[in-house]
Amino acid sequence: MHIIIAGCGRVGSELARLLSNEGHDVIIIDKNKSSFDRLGGVFNGVTLVGSGFDAELLKQAGIEKADAFCAVTNGDNTNLISAQVAKKIFNVPKVIARVYDPQRAHIYTALGMDVISGTILFAAMIRDKIIESRFSSYLIETKELGVIEIEVKDNLKGKTIKDINIPREFIVVAIRRLREVIIPEPTTVLKEKDVLMGVVKVTSLNAIKERFGLS
């Protein structure tokens, strides 16, 4: 994929390295040339000095053929303007903007933009650690689903995935077994100390916890 990133801070530089290591064509833009030092010596993408909403610079970055554009600078206004330029002017298929202010995040999400708010994300993560240590709602964008961890004990040992899945309410999608992660088949037999990762409907969470003996 041809991916353009605006902002080479901690998030932007890490994202650029991840995508570059996966073999994607990555171009990263930042107003400060020194910011590119965060990329280290192994980054094999392209760096451009300038603004993420400069149309001419974006053309130089190849935005007209871009598959995705990510605005992750440290300014909400810059990110939202850059995202709108990429989406509305250049029709980039996938545009994502990082926003700090939760109120702005809700507004721009309502306008159809893909927005990620670190403030909302981290608040949700901390909430889950406090209230539901085995449950994480922030892993799935929709508020209707979450991910729950269940350790296999005597009540589940020897059963199959098919035995414990509950259609439309709870589905096991992975098993953490010793040092490996398994994508299970319906006939996969559970072993003691397996940790199940299941997608659960939030409205069914209490019933699922009761069914599997989770406090």
N, CA, C and O of each residue as an XYZ file, in Angstrom:
860
protein
N       0.833     -1.202      0.000
C       0.000      0.000      0.000
C       0.872      1.259      0.000
O       1.977      1.264      0.544
N       0.363      2.310     -0.612
C       1.032      3.613     -0.611
C       0.387      4.441      0.495
O      -0.779      4.822      0.391
N       1.149      4.720      1.558
C       0.591      5.346      2.756
C       1.363      6.619      3.089
O       2.594      6.630      3.112
N       0.621      7.685      3.345
C       1.224      8.968      3.718
C       0.877      9.260      5.167
O      -0.278      9.144      5.578
N       1.886      9.637      5.935
C       1.705      9.973      7.355
C       2.115     11.421      7.569
O       3.219     11.820      7.196
N       1.231     12.206      8.167
C       1.542     13.592      8.523
C       1.832     13.648     10.017
O       0.947     13.415     10.840
N       3.090     13.963     10.363
C       3.480     14.028     11.769
C       4.448     12.930     12.140
O       4.103     11.749     12.113
N       5.676     13.325     12.490
C       6.691     12.339     12.852
C       7.050     12.460     14.332
O       8.221     12.524     14.705
N       6.012     12.487     15.159
C       6.223     12.434     16.601
C       6.382     10.982     17.027
O       6.761     10.132     16.222
N       6.092     10.698     18.296
C       6.254      9.325     18.788
C       5.308      8.365     18.079
O       5.705      7.256     17.722
N       4.051      8.784     17.871
C       3.080      7.911     17.212
C       3.393      7.776     15.728
O       3.434      6.666     15.198
N       3.614      8.901     15.059
C       3.868      8.877     13.625
C       5.104      8.092     13.250
O       5.091      7.323     12.288
N       6.182      8.283     14.013
C       7.428      7.575     13.703
C       7.290      6.077     13.926
O       7.801      5.279     13.140
N       6.602      5.694     14.995
C       6.405      4.267     15.263
C       5.515      3.633     14.194
O       5.780      2.523     13.734
N       4.457      4.348     13.802
C       3.570      3.865     12.752
C       4.330      3.710     11.435
O       4.150      2.726     10.718
N       5.179      4.691     11.124
C       5.957      4.640      9.881
C       6.890      3.438      9.871
O       7.018      2.758      8.854
N       7.541      3.175     10.997
C       8.449      2.021     11.071
C       7.687      0.710     10.920
O       8.125     -0.189     10.201
N       6.555      0.603     11.594
C       5.754     -0.626     11.508
C       5.328     -0.902     10.074
O       5.495     -2.012      9.571
N       4.782      0.108      9.425
C       4.285     -0.069      8.064
C       5.422     -0.328      7.082
O       5.294     -1.144      6.169
N       6.528      0.369      7.277
C       7.687      0.180      6.403
C       8.245     -1.233      6.536
O       8.597     -1.863      5.539
N       8.324     -1.728      7.772
C       8.838     -3.079      8.015
C       7.938     -4.145      7.393
O       8.391     -5.245      7.078
N       6.656     -3.807      7.220
C       5.723     -4.751      6.590
C       5.788     -4.692      5.065
O       5.097     -5.442      4.375
N       6.619     -3.801      4.553
C       6.802     -3.726      3.109
C       5.956     -2.693      2.391
O       5.927     -2.670      1.161
N       5.264     -1.836      3.134
C       4.440     -0.814      2.505
C       5.295      0.373      2.047
O       6.386      0.616      2.563
N       4.768      1.093      1.075
C       5.417      2.296      0.553
C       4.993      3.464      1.438
O       3.858      3.930      1.345
N       5.901      3.943      2.300
C       5.554      4.924      3.324
C       6.247      6.260      3.070
O       7.458      6.313      2.858
N       5.468      7.332      3.096
C       5.989      8.689      3.014
C       5.541      9.417      4.272
O       4.347      9.447      4.569
N       6.469     10.001      5.015
C       6.120     10.707      6.243
C       6.515     12.170      6.136
O       7.605     12.505      5.670
N       5.608     13.038      6.578
C       5.763     14.489      6.466
C       5.835     15.114      7.855
O       5.083     14.730      8.751
N       6.728     16.064      8.031
C       6.783     16.821      9.280
C       7.394     18.195      9.001
O       8.227     18.353      8.109
N       6.959     19.184      9.785
C       7.470     20.544      9.587
C       8.919     20.688     10.050
O       9.645     21.565      9.582
N       9.330     19.820     10.974
C      10.681     19.901     11.527
C      11.529     18.733     11.043
O      11.212     17.573     11.306
N      12.593     19.043     10.346
C      13.453     17.997      9.791
C      14.041     17.117     10.884
O      14.239     15.919     10.681
N      14.322     17.712     12.051
C      14.930     16.950     13.150
C      14.004     15.852     13.671
O      14.464     14.896     14.296
N      12.688     15.986     13.415
C      11.745     14.969     13.884
C      12.002     13.612     13.249
O      11.670     12.576     13.824
N      12.598     13.620     12.056
C      12.853     12.358     11.357
C      13.944     11.525     12.038
O      14.126     10.352     11.710
N      14.667     12.132     12.984
C      15.675     11.370     13.734
C      15.025     10.218     14.497
O      15.677      9.210     14.770
N      13.725     10.361     14.846
C      13.010      9.311     15.578
C      12.871      8.026     14.756
O      12.648      6.954     15.318
N      13.000      8.127     13.450
C      12.812      6.963     12.583
C      13.972      5.978     12.660
O      13.824      4.812     12.295
N      15.125      6.443     13.133
C      16.292      5.567     13.226
C      16.905      5.301     11.864
O      16.546      5.938     10.873
N      17.829      4.361     11.823
C      18.562      4.097     10.589
C      17.986      3.019      9.705
O      18.504      2.778      8.614
N      16.910      2.352     10.151
C      16.378      1.223      9.376
C      15.146      1.589      8.553
O      14.663      0.772      7.769
N      14.636      2.798      8.721
C      13.452      3.221      7.966
C      13.817      3.393      6.500
O      14.755      4.119      6.173
N      13.078      2.727      5.613
C      13.411      2.799      4.191
C      12.343      3.513      3.368
O      12.249      3.324      2.155
N      11.539      4.338      4.044
C      10.544      5.133      3.340
C      11.105      6.489      2.949
O      12.318      6.696      2.926
N      10.193      7.411      2.642
C      10.562      8.755      2.185
C      10.138      9.776      3.227
O       9.042      9.678      3.778
N      10.993     10.756      3.503
C      10.669     11.842      4.426
C      10.566     13.159      3.651
O      11.384     13.441      2.776
N       9.544     13.961      3.985
C       9.355     15.263      3.348
C       9.117     16.324      4.411
O       8.340     16.108      5.340
N       9.769     17.453      4.283
C       9.621     18.549      5.241
C       8.516     19.480      4.762
O       8.551     19.966      3.631
N       7.533     19.726      5.629
C       6.458     20.638      5.271
C       5.185     20.337      6.036
O       5.199     19.626      7.041
N       4.083     20.888      5.549
C       2.788     20.758      6.211
C       1.972     19.628      5.606
O       2.022     19.379      4.402
N       1.224     18.953      6.457
C       0.390     17.850      6.014
C      -0.827     18.272      5.220
O      -1.522     17.416      4.672
N      -1.112     19.581      5.137
C      -2.235     20.022      4.299
C      -1.776     20.910      3.138
O      -2.590     21.598      2.522
N      -0.487     20.894      2.844
C       0.060     21.592      1.682
C      -0.211     20.734      0.440
O       0.388     19.672      0.270
N      -1.111     21.200     -0.417
C      -1.546     20.401     -1.564
C      -0.393     20.024     -2.486
O      -0.325     18.895     -2.972
N       0.511     20.966     -2.725
C       1.630     20.685     -3.623
C       2.574     19.646     -3.021
O       3.076     18.764     -3.718
N       2.806     19.766     -1.715
C       3.668     18.786     -1.037
C       3.009     17.409     -1.035
O       3.679     16.389     -1.203
N       1.699     17.390     -0.845
C       0.975     16.121     -0.854
C       1.041     15.466     -2.234
O       1.149     14.245     -2.344
N       0.975     16.280     -3.274
C       1.132     15.732     -4.632
C       2.523     15.136     -4.809
O       2.691     14.094     -5.442
N       3.526     15.821     -4.236
C       4.900     15.309     -4.292
C       5.008     13.976     -3.564
O       5.792     13.105     -3.942
N       4.200     13.832     -2.505
C       4.194     12.589     -1.725
C       3.415     11.481     -2.425
O       3.409     10.337     -1.970
N       2.758     11.821     -3.528
C       2.003     10.816     -4.268
C       0.607     10.585     -3.753
O       0.088      9.472     -3.833
N      -0.020     11.641     -3.218
C      -1.335     11.456     -2.608
C      -2.396     11.043     -3.619
O      -3.401     10.433     -3.253
N      -2.180     11.368     -4.877
C      -3.168     11.008     -5.892
C      -3.244      9.495     -6.135
O      -4.200      9.002     -6.734
N      -2.232      8.772     -5.667
C      -2.267      7.313     -5.757
C      -2.262      6.652     -4.377
O      -2.110      5.435     -4.265
N      -2.430      7.461     -3.331
C      -2.346      6.947     -1.959
C      -3.526      6.041     -1.620
O      -4.663      6.307     -2.010
N      -3.239      4.980     -0.896
C      -4.285      4.094     -0.387
C      -4.788      4.552      0.978
O      -5.929      4.282      1.354
N      -3.918      5.254      1.719
C      -4.302      5.708      3.052
C      -3.511      6.954      3.433
O      -2.380      7.154      2.990
N      -4.136      7.790      4.269
C      -3.507      9.001      4.786
C      -3.779      9.066      6.283
O      -4.925      8.937      6.714
N      -2.732      9.265      7.073
C      -2.875      9.342      8.529
C      -2.344     10.678      9.025
O      -1.188     11.018      8.774
N      -3.180     11.442      9.729
C      -2.765     12.717     10.305
C      -2.574     12.533     11.803
O      -3.543     12.404     12.551
N      -1.316     12.523     12.236
C      -1.015     12.222     13.646
C      -0.037     13.240     14.227
O       0.849     12.873     14.999
N      -0.189     14.515     13.864
C       0.646     15.557     14.462
C       0.146     15.810     15.885
O      -0.796     15.163     16.342
N       0.783     16.755     16.581
C       0.353     17.048     17.958
C      -0.688     18.162     18.023
O      -0.955     18.690     19.102
N      -1.283     18.529     16.874
C      -2.313     19.566     16.867
C      -3.611     19.088     16.245
O      -3.614     18.595     15.117
N      -4.721     19.228     16.972
C      -6.024     18.789     16.462
C      -6.399     19.496     15.171
O      -6.831     18.858     14.211
N      -6.233     20.830     15.143
C      -6.627     21.584     13.953
C      -5.853     21.123     12.723
O      -6.425     20.936     11.649
N      -4.540     20.943     12.894
C      -3.702     20.481     11.781
C      -4.150     19.116     11.289
O      -4.243     18.882     10.084
N      -4.427     18.219     12.222
C      -4.836     16.864     11.840
C      -6.172     16.865     11.099
O      -6.336     16.173     10.095
N      -7.115     17.644     11.604
C      -8.440     17.643     11.003
C      -8.441     18.327      9.630
O      -9.130     17.883      8.711
N      -7.667     19.408      9.497
C      -7.570     20.068      8.185
C      -6.870     19.146      7.194
O      -7.322     18.987      6.060
N      -5.771     18.541      7.622
C      -5.030     17.632      6.739
C      -5.911     16.474      6.294
O      -5.896     16.084      5.127
N      -6.681     15.924      7.237
C      -7.558     14.799      6.918
C      -8.635     15.204      5.914
O      -8.951     14.447      4.996
N      -9.193     16.394      6.090
C     -10.219     16.864      5.161
C      -9.650     17.093      3.767
O     -10.299     16.767      2.774
N      -8.437     17.654      3.682
C      -7.798     17.860      2.379
C      -7.608     16.515      1.676
O      -7.909     16.376      0.491
N      -7.102     15.524      2.423
C      -6.869     14.203      1.838
C      -8.166     13.548      1.390
O      -8.224     12.915      0.336
N      -9.213     13.708      2.208
C     -10.482     13.021      1.930
C     -11.318     13.748      0.873
O     -11.825     13.126     -0.061
N     -11.456     15.062      1.026
C     -12.377     15.816      0.177
C     -11.757     16.253     -1.145
O     -12.431     16.259     -2.175
N     -10.463     16.622     -1.122
C      -9.830     17.126     -2.339
C      -9.200     16.002     -3.153
O      -9.342     15.953     -4.374
N      -8.496     15.090     -2.458
C      -7.757     14.047     -3.178
C      -8.444     12.679     -3.157
O      -7.965     11.726     -3.770
N      -9.558     12.595     -2.453
C     -10.364     11.359     -2.436
C      -9.563     10.123     -2.045
O      -9.726      9.056     -2.638
N      -8.701     10.269     -1.050
C      -7.947      9.120     -0.543
C      -8.940      8.142      0.093
O      -9.770      8.561      0.899
N      -8.877      6.858     -0.246
C      -9.886      5.889      0.230
C      -9.976      5.773      1.748
O     -11.071      5.661      2.298
N      -8.827      5.800      2.429
C      -8.842      5.623      3.887
C      -8.073      6.762      4.536
O      -6.864      6.895      4.346
N      -8.777      7.577      5.299
C      -8.177      8.735      5.968
C      -8.454      8.645      7.462
O      -9.600      8.486      7.884
N      -7.398      8.748      8.255
C      -7.529      8.644      9.707
C      -6.866      9.857     10.352
O      -5.751     10.230      9.986
N      -7.556     10.473     11.315
C      -7.018     11.635     12.016
C      -6.951     11.358     13.514
O      -7.887     10.818     14.105
N      -5.834     11.735     14.109
C      -5.687     11.643     15.558
C      -6.175     12.950     16.171
O      -5.775     14.032     15.742
N      -7.048     12.845     17.185
C      -7.610     14.024     17.835
C      -7.499     13.878     19.347
O      -7.833     12.832     19.904
N      -7.029     14.927     20.004
C      -6.870     14.891     21.455
C      -8.172     15.242     22.178
O      -8.505     14.626     23.190
N      -8.901     16.221     21.667
C     -10.108     16.720     22.319
C     -11.281     15.777     22.032
O     -11.683     15.642     20.876
N     -11.834     15.126     23.054
C     -12.940     14.175     22.835
C     -14.153     14.805     22.167
O     -14.826     14.152     21.370
N     -14.444     16.078     22.481
C     -15.598     16.734     21.881
C     -15.432     16.864     20.368
O     -16.377     16.635     19.612
N     -14.236     17.230     19.934
C     -13.979     17.329     18.496
C     -14.058     15.943     17.848
O     -14.534     15.797     16.723
N     -13.594     14.956     18.560
C     -13.640     13.593     18.022
C     -15.068     13.196     17.696
O     -15.329     12.648     16.625
N     -15.996     13.467     18.606
C     -17.392     13.108     18.386
C     -17.978     13.882     17.207
O     -18.731     13.326     16.407
N     -17.632     15.156     17.102
C     -18.171     15.996     16.020
C     -17.726     15.483     14.666
O     -18.539     15.323     13.755
N     -16.414     15.222     14.533
C     -15.897     14.812     13.244
C     -16.251     13.371     12.899
O     -16.349     13.021     11.723
N     -16.440     12.549     13.896
C     -16.941     11.195     13.642
C     -18.354     11.252     13.076
O     -18.708     10.499     12.168
N     -19.158     12.163     13.633
C     -20.528     12.336     13.154
C     -20.559     12.824     11.712
O     -21.534     12.593     10.996
N     -19.494     13.499     11.284
C     -19.406     13.989      9.909
C     -18.855     12.938      8.952
O     -18.661     13.212      7.767
N     -18.608     11.752      9.459
C     -18.182     10.658      8.598
C     -16.687     10.460      8.493
O     -16.227      9.696      7.644
N     -15.910     11.133      9.342
C     -14.463     10.976      9.295
C     -14.014      9.883     10.256
O     -14.628      9.680     11.304
N     -12.935      9.174      9.897
C     -12.350      8.186     10.802
C     -11.413      8.921     11.752
O     -10.356      9.406     11.351
N     -11.816      8.994     13.009
C     -11.067      9.754     14.006
C     -10.685      8.844     15.162
O     -11.500      8.053     15.635
N      -9.449      8.959     15.613
C      -8.989      8.225     16.789
C      -8.618      9.233     17.860
O      -7.766     10.093     17.639
N      -9.249      9.133     19.012
C      -8.952     10.025     20.127
C      -8.174      9.255     21.185
O      -8.705      8.342     21.817
N      -6.903      9.632     21.375
C      -6.099      8.992     22.406
C      -6.684      9.191     23.785
O      -6.574      8.318     24.646
N      -7.314     10.351     23.999
C      -7.913     10.643     25.305
C      -9.016      9.648     25.621
O      -9.061      9.085     26.715
N      -9.912      9.433     24.652
C     -11.009      8.480     24.851
C     -10.466      7.063     24.973
O     -10.912      6.286     25.817
N      -9.488      6.733     24.112
C      -8.925      5.383     24.098
C      -8.288      5.027     25.433
O      -8.569      3.970     25.998
N      -7.428      5.909     25.937
C      -6.736      5.607     27.183
C      -7.676      5.631     28.379
O      -7.508      4.849     29.315
N      -8.655      6.515     28.357
C      -9.642      6.530     29.433
C     -10.406      5.207     29.465
O     -10.652      4.649     30.534
N     -10.782      4.709     28.278
C     -11.505      3.431     28.200
C     -10.632      2.274     28.660
O     -11.109      1.364     29.338
N      -9.342      2.306     28.292
C      -8.428      1.249     28.709
C      -8.280      1.210     30.226
O      -8.306      0.139     30.833
N      -8.124      2.384     30.835
C      -7.975      2.451     32.294
C      -9.267      2.014     32.974
O      -9.242      1.300     33.976
N     -10.400      2.452     32.418
C     -11.692      2.047     32.969
C     -11.824      0.535     32.981
O     -12.258     -0.054     33.971
N     -11.442     -0.096     31.864
C     -11.553     -1.546     31.768
C     -10.650     -2.249     32.777
O     -11.032     -3.268     33.352
N      -9.454     -1.707     32.991
C      -8.538     -2.302     33.970
C      -9.106     -2.212     35.379
O      -8.904     -3.113     36.193
N      -9.824     -1.115     35.670
C     -10.389     -0.917     37.007
C     -11.650     -1.751     37.209
O     -11.789     -2.449     38.213
N     -12.559     -1.672     36.252
C     -13.892     -2.260     36.419
C     -13.982     -3.695     35.927
O     -14.570     -4.543     36.598
N     -13.406     -3.976     34.764
C     -13.523     -5.303     34.138
C     -12.137     -5.756     33.691
O     -11.772     -5.571     32.530
N     -11.369     -6.342     34.590
C      -9.978     -6.667     34.274
C      -9.847     -7.663     33.125
O      -8.825     -7.687     32.438
N     -10.882     -8.491     32.910
C     -10.815     -9.496     31.832
C     -11.518     -9.036     30.555
O     -11.532     -9.756     29.556
N     -12.103     -7.833     30.590
C     -12.928     -7.380     29.472
C     -12.399     -6.065     28.918
O     -12.051     -5.161     29.678
N     -12.340     -5.959     27.590
C     -11.862     -4.738     26.950
C     -12.830     -4.321     25.860
O     -12.999     -5.025     24.865
N     -13.459     -3.186     26.049
C     -14.387     -2.689     25.036
C     -13.681     -1.849     23.987
O     -14.212     -1.647     22.895
N     -12.481     -1.352     24.307
C     -11.793     -0.433     23.399
C     -11.160     -1.142     22.198
O     -10.740     -0.477     21.251
N     -11.085     -2.476     22.217
C     -10.439     -3.201     21.127
C     -11.298     -3.258     19.861
O     -10.786     -3.525     18.774
N     -12.580     -3.012     20.001
C     -13.487     -3.079     18.857
C     -14.220     -1.749     18.752
O     -14.756     -1.253     19.743
N     -14.245     -1.169     17.549
C     -14.798      0.175     17.378
C     -16.271      0.262     17.767
O     -16.684      1.234     18.400
N     -17.054     -0.724     17.405
C     -18.465     -0.662     17.751
C     -18.647     -0.819     19.255
O     -17.943     -1.597     19.898
N     -19.585     -0.082     19.803
C     -19.850     -0.159     21.244
C     -20.654     -1.404     21.599
O     -20.870     -1.682     22.778
N     -21.096     -2.148     20.606
C     -21.947     -3.307     20.863
C     -21.150     -4.558     21.210
O     -21.706     -5.511     21.756
N     -19.846     -4.568     20.897
C     -19.025     -5.751     21.117
C     -17.790     -5.421     21.937
O     -17.314     -4.286     21.943
N     -17.279     -6.436     22.631
C     -16.038     -6.307     23.369
C     -15.272     -7.619     23.306
O     -15.734     -8.598     22.720
N     -14.091     -7.621     23.920
C     -13.261     -8.822     23.960
C     -13.072     -9.230     25.420
O     -12.743     -8.399     26.267
N     -13.283    -10.507     25.703
C     -13.167    -11.002     27.068
C     -12.185    -12.168     27.119
O     -12.116    -12.979     26.196
N     -11.430    -12.241     28.207
C     -10.492    -13.345     28.435
C     -11.087    -14.312     29.453
O     -11.631    -13.894     30.475
N     -10.981    -15.598     29.166
C     -11.482    -16.630     30.078
C     -10.414    -17.701     30.231
O      -9.986    -18.297     29.243
N      -9.983    -17.948     31.459
C      -9.008    -19.013     31.698
C      -9.730    -20.341     31.853
O     -10.724    -20.443     32.571
N      -9.217    -21.356     31.168
C      -9.838    -22.681     31.210
C      -9.483    -23.383     32.524
O      -8.313    -23.591     32.846
N     -10.524    -23.739     33.264
C     -10.359    -24.508     34.502
C     -11.158    -25.799     34.362
O     -11.557    -26.168     33.257
N     -11.393    -26.483     35.475
C     -12.046    -27.797     35.405
C     -13.395    -27.771     34.704
O     -13.779    -28.744     34.054
N     -14.130    -26.643     34.837
C     -15.474    -26.583     34.250
C     -15.460    -26.538     32.728
O     -16.474    -26.831     32.093
N     -14.327    -26.175     32.134
C     -14.222    -26.086     30.677
C     -13.233    -27.086     30.081
O     -13.270    -27.350     28.880
N     -12.375    -27.626     30.887
C     -11.358    -28.561     30.409
C     -12.003    -29.748     29.694
O     -12.928    -30.369     30.217
N     -11.504    -30.060     28.486
C     -12.008    -31.193     27.724
C     -13.152    -30.865     26.783
O     -13.510    -31.676     25.928
N     -13.728    -29.679     26.934
C     -14.798    -29.276     26.031
C     -14.207    -28.745     24.726
O     -13.027    -28.402     24.658
N     -15.042    -28.684     23.700
C     -14.600    -28.145     22.425
C     -15.105    -26.707     22.273
O     -15.985    -26.254     23.005
N     -14.521    -26.014     21.307
C     -14.964    -24.652     21.026
C     -16.451    -24.638     20.670
O     -17.191    -23.748     21.089
N     -16.872    -25.622     19.902
C     -18.283    -25.703     19.512
C     -19.190    -25.825     20.729
O     -20.311    -25.316     20.726
N     -18.698    -26.509     21.785
C     -19.495    -26.702     22.999
C     -19.782    -25.391     23.729
O     -20.833    -25.234     24.351
N     -18.827    -24.440     23.646
C     -18.959    -23.247     24.488
C     -19.347    -21.984     23.719
O     -19.769    -20.998     24.323
N     -19.207    -22.005     22.388
C     -19.662    -20.846     21.621
C     -21.163    -20.665     21.767
O     -21.915    -21.638     21.824
N     -21.589    -19.413     21.828
C     -23.022    -19.107     21.909
C     -23.357    -18.185     20.736
O     -23.028    -16.999     20.775
N     -24.000    -18.707     19.705
C     -24.289    -17.892     18.516
C     -24.948    -16.561     18.858
O     -25.884    -16.492     19.654
N     -24.429    -15.504     18.230
C     -24.938    -14.138     18.365
C     -24.663    -13.526     19.733
O     -25.106    -12.409     20.002
N     -23.931    -14.243     20.615
C     -23.627    -13.678     21.926
C     -22.144    -13.785     22.296
O     -21.573    -12.839     22.840
N     -21.522    -14.922     22.007
C     -20.144    -15.148     22.441
C     -19.463    -16.133     21.493
O     -19.961    -17.234     21.259
N     -18.307    -15.718     20.947
C     -17.560    -16.568     20.013
C     -16.074    -16.516     20.386
O     -15.500    -15.434     20.506
N     -15.455    -17.682     20.568
C     -14.011    -17.742     20.837
C     -13.261    -17.559     19.518
O     -13.497    -18.283     18.551
N     -12.358    -16.584     19.495
C     -11.621    -16.294     18.258
C     -10.144    -16.680     18.343
O      -9.477    -16.802     17.316
N      -9.629    -16.872     19.562
C      -8.222    -17.261     19.715
C      -8.013    -17.920     21.068
O      -8.765    -17.693     22.016
N      -6.968    -18.745     21.134
C      -6.578    -19.395     22.392
C      -5.103    -19.112     22.637
O      -4.261    -19.361     21.774
N      -4.799    -18.592     23.817
C      -3.400    -18.437     24.210
C      -3.012    -19.671     25.016
O      -3.505    -19.881     26.124
N      -2.120    -20.486     24.445
C      -1.730    -21.758     25.050
C      -0.213    -21.777     25.214
O       0.526    -21.824     24.230
N       0.239    -21.739     26.460
C       1.662    -21.657     26.767
C       2.260    -20.452     26.048
O       1.897    -19.316     26.354
N       3.173    -20.676     25.093
C       3.833    -19.550     24.435
C       3.332    -19.295     23.013
O       3.958    -18.561     22.248
N       2.206    -19.904     22.670
C       1.686    -19.704     21.315
C       0.233    -19.262     21.348
O      -0.464    -19.422     22.350
N      -0.204    -18.705     20.232
C      -1.598    -18.309     20.069
C      -2.198    -19.150     18.953
O      -1.631    -19.257     17.865
N      -3.354    -19.746     19.235
C      -4.012    -20.659     18.292
C      -5.308    -20.048     17.803
O      -6.095    -19.526     18.594
N      -5.531    -20.113     16.490
C      -6.855    -19.792     15.933
C      -7.628    -21.108     15.912
O      -7.311    -21.989     15.113
N      -8.621    -21.256     16.761
C      -9.234    -22.583     16.941
C     -10.224    -22.978     15.859
O     -10.823    -22.134     15.193
N     -10.376    -24.285     15.704
C     -11.442    -24.887     14.906
C     -12.609    -25.197     15.857
O     -12.412    -25.231     17.071
N     -13.803    -25.419     15.334
C     -14.934    -25.786     16.207
C     -14.649    -27.037     17.038
O     -15.200    -27.201     18.126
N     -13.774    -27.932     16.514
C     -13.485    -29.186     17.217
C     -12.267    -29.102     18.144
O     -11.905    -30.096     18.774
N     -11.634    -27.936     18.235
C     -10.469    -27.786     19.112
C     -10.854    -28.080     20.552
O     -11.826    -27.528     21.069
N     -10.081    -28.959     21.203
C     -10.354    -29.347     22.593
C      -9.584    -28.443     23.543
O      -8.393    -28.196     23.351
N     -10.265    -27.955     24.560
C      -9.653    -27.031     25.515
C      -8.819    -27.778     26.545
O      -9.188    -28.853     27.018
N      -7.675    -27.171     26.878
C      -6.781    -27.728     27.889
C      -6.727    -26.804     29.094
O      -6.961    -25.600     28.989
N      -6.411    -27.398     30.245
C      -6.298    -26.601     31.463
C      -5.236    -25.510     31.285
O      -4.164    -25.745     30.726
N      -5.564    -24.322     31.775
C      -4.714    -23.125     31.724
C      -4.681    -22.449     30.349
O      -3.977    -21.456     30.163
N      -5.447    -22.991     29.378
C      -5.660    -22.216     28.149
C      -6.320    -20.891     28.526
O      -7.090    -20.831     29.485
N      -6.024    -19.838     27.781
C      -6.720    -18.565     27.962
C      -7.478    -18.274     26.669
O      -6.881    -18.093     25.607
N      -8.793    -18.233     26.781
C      -9.640    -17.988     25.622
C      -9.825    -16.494     25.405
O     -10.042    -15.741     26.354
N      -9.738    -16.070     24.142
C     -10.051    -14.692     23.775
C     -11.350    -14.749     22.988
O     -11.394    -15.296     21.886
N     -12.409    -14.179     23.557
C     -13.710    -14.274     22.919
C     -14.331    -12.920     22.645
O     -14.160    -11.978     23.420
N     -15.047    -12.826     21.547
C     -15.830    -11.629     21.240
C     -17.208    -11.817     21.858
O     -17.872    -12.829     21.634
N     -17.627    -10.830     22.637
C     -18.883    -10.950     23.370
C     -19.761     -9.735     23.111
O     -19.269     -8.611     23.015
N     -21.038     -9.964     23.000
C     -21.989     -8.871     22.888
C     -22.088     -8.200     24.251
O     -22.298     -8.874     25.260
N     -21.939     -6.887     24.289
C     -21.880     -6.174     25.572
C     -23.141     -6.400     26.395
O     -23.064     -6.523     27.618
N     -24.289     -6.458     25.751
C     -25.533     -6.675     26.494
C     -25.605     -8.067     27.106
O     -26.417     -8.313     27.999
N     -24.762     -8.977     26.632
C     -24.739    -10.349     27.172
C     -23.588    -10.563     28.150
O     -23.397    -11.674     28.644
N     -22.818     -9.510     28.434
C     -21.600     -9.666     29.231
C     -21.860    -10.296     30.590
O     -21.161    -11.234     30.972
N     -22.846     -9.806     31.325
C     -23.104    -10.342     32.667
C     -23.518    -11.809     32.613
O     -23.109    -12.602     33.461
N     -24.325    -12.169     31.625
C     -24.765    -13.561     31.486
C     -23.584    -14.465     31.139
O     -23.501    -15.593     31.627
N     -22.669    -13.974     30.297
C     -21.490    -14.769     29.919
C     -20.572    -14.944     31.124
O     -20.041    -16.031     31.352
N     -20.388    -13.882     31.890
C     -19.547    -13.977     33.089
C     -20.118    -14.981     34.081
O     -19.379    -15.753     34.691
N     -21.429    -14.965     34.236
C     -22.074    -15.904     35.154
C     -21.939    -17.335     34.626
O     -21.671    -18.258     35.395
N     -22.121    -17.513     33.335
C     -22.059    -18.848     32.736
C     -20.699    -19.492     32.932
O     -20.601    -20.695     33.176
N     -19.630    -18.674     32.822
C     -18.283    -19.212     32.921
C     -17.626    -18.974     34.287
O     -16.425    -19.185     34.456
N     -18.421    -18.538     35.241
C     -17.930    -18.409     36.607
C     -16.914    -17.317     36.819
O     -15.980    -17.484     37.602
N     -17.078    -16.191     36.129
C     -16.172    -15.062     36.286
C     -16.734    -14.088     37.292
O     -17.919    -13.755     37.255
N     -15.883    -13.629     38.194
C     -16.357    -12.684     39.214
C     -16.356    -11.279     38.683
O     -16.724    -10.348     39.399
